[in-house]
């Protein structure tokens, strides 16, 4: 009986190029989106009579921004719990280091109280 529920149980791979390299849906759509954006911007630049060299320079920065933004978005929205675990481990190691050295507050050494006087 069909309850009108969509069961999304699709394999992420479209097909395997080799035994170790699959072609996946999100990778293909990511690349197609970037290429489509480049073609649209190329058409806009030619219509506005702007040199295409400017588009190539701009597109490199946009591509780097897309990749860095995708990675940061994944870290912040999909695996934020890992960042909290790393922060807890770092604070635990810092406290262990404070006790090992015998200082009350090891972090106070990182902040200079007086300017160097240059």
C-alpha positions, -999 to +999 in steps of 0.1 A: +000+000+000+014+034-010+011+060+018+024+088-003+057+087+014+088+092-007+116+068+001+148+084-012+171+055-013+192+062-044+228+053-049+251+083-049+272+070-078+260+074-114+286+049-126+322+038-119+348+052-142+374+028-128+374+004-098+384+032-075+368+063-091+330+067-091+312+095-109+287+109-083+256+130-087+267+158-065+301+161-081+287+161-115+260+188-106+287+208-088+309+209-119+279+215-142+268+245-121+302+260-122+305+256-160+270+270-165+278+300-143+310+306-164+290+305-196+264+329-183+291+353-171+309+351-204+277+360-222+272+390-199+308+402-203+305+400-241+272+419-241+287+446-218+319+448-239+342+439-210+374+420-218+372+383-213+406+384-194+388+401-166+363+373-164+391+347-162+407+365-133+374+369-116+364+333-121+395+320-104+386+340-073+350+329-075+361+292-079+384+294-049+355+311-029+331+284-039+354+255-029+364+272+004+328+281+011+316+246+004+341+231+028+334+257+055+297+252+051+301+214+055+322+219+086+299+244+102+265+229+092+272+192+089+300+184+113+298+211+140+300+185+167+336+176+155+347+212+160+333+212+196+351+179+203+384+194+190+379+225+211+373+204+242+404+183+235+425+214+230+413+230+262+420+197+281+455+196+266+461+232+275+451+226+311+474+195+313+502+217+299+495+244+326+498+217+353+529+202+337+548+235+336+535+245+370+521+278+361+487+290+374+478+305+340+499+296+310+478+317+288+489+349+306+524+344+290+508+347+256+495+383+263+522+409+268+515+433+297+539+460+287+548+473+252+582+466+239+591+503+236+602+503+200 
